[in-house]
Amino acid sequence: SWRMDSWVDDAIAKVRAQVGDANVLCALSGGVDSAVAATLVARAIGKQLTCIYVDTGLMRKDESAGVVAAFRDVLHLNVVHVDAKARFLARLAGVEDPEEKRIRIGHEFIAIFEEESKKIPDVRFLVQGTLYPDVIESKTPDSKAGHKIKSHHNVGGLPERMALNLVEPLRALFKDEVREAGRVLGLPNAIVERQPFPGPGLAVRIIGKVNDATLATVRDADFIVTSEIDAAIAEGKLSPRPWQYFAVLTPVRSVGVMGDGRTYANLVGVRAITSEDGMTADWARLPHDLLERISTRIINEVPGVNRVAYDITSKPPATVEWE
Ligand code: XMP
């Protein structure tokens, strides 16, 4: 729209005025907010911006390669791709507690980001995709006192430690406006319409221990859930697109039968929700034939899984994620 075009022009001019000729860093996550913020800042200051993509190894199928390709080859941003999977898996070895997983992932992320940023000279600013609802939330007494239900570690604490000033070009926008700004800036649909994905990634979608084997299982099951739901949307069989949809690997094992044999294998949970803002949510009424196809494919194609359950809990009392 005309209004958003002129908002973008104005925001670009403001960034240029704020940073001058200093170098600027950005942590790319693959999410809409950091993508739009980075692209906008790059429009303002070009190669003064370096985006760091810390690849935790906890992303969905083909996701990291897709994110890096989109930003390097399509948007022509300066991207440093740090393959840190081994470090994250070492940190997570044997850990089962959800908060402990988040804390360890958050610390490792910050350590790696800091190491990488020291390689770039004269950095004085850090871009963050803070939105208006984040600004409001951080002012509520509850979140100040740390009464959050789940800690959301991203790059929290980093600006202070590295003495960086923040560039937050999206502070006045709501999520739908960020998507609109992304379209104005020419971001691909895969990024603009990407569903929210937690910073700790698949680690909080594996109930229990995170390792190569559990990651492979949840990743394969998740790929079936997302591709079947995306296909149903494309064919006009499901509308609107659920807010989030994914698979969860549980350590629960149950008895099944396959051919002449008895199986004793894991249970996968499937979650699809509708929501306005992620604060409250309802389970999506997916068509039964779609659920059936998802279930059949997971059992047939994902080794080590013999049962699928669909999550029919709303938020509250449940949360979106199982951890
Ligand atoms: P919950 O599970 O708290 O999720 O109902 C609400 C929204 O937040 C996402 N989520 C996270 N995002 N780091 C993130 O960046 C996290 O640790 C985290 N935990 C949950 C979740 O996917 C949903 O969109």
Residues whose N, C-alpha, C, O or C-beta is under 5 A from the ligand:
A	BS01	XMP	K150 S151 H152 H153 P196 F197 P198 G199 P200 G278 T319 V320 E321
